C-alpha cells in the first residue's frame, strides 16, 4: 500500500495536464479504499467494534441489493414510459 501511495505522489508531481492528473487521482482513490479496508479488518478483532463492523458489512450488502432492485425498477418505468 505504501508503494501505491508513492506511485500516486510521483504521478501527482510529474504529470502536468488535467487528463494525466486523473490517473494520479484514481491511484489515490484506490489507495484510500485499500487503507479503509485494512482499518476495518483490524477492527474485526476488537471485542466491542468487531460485531459492529460485521453488522455494517451485512448492511452494505443489503444496500447493494436494494440499489440493484431500484435499477431494475427504473428500467421497467423507462420502458413503460417509452411504449
Secondary structure, DSSP 8 states (H G I E B T S, - for coil): -HHHHHHHHHHHHH--SHHHHHHHHHHHHHHHHHHHHHHHHHHTTSTTHHHHHHHHHHHHHHHHHHHHHHHHHHHHHHHHHH-
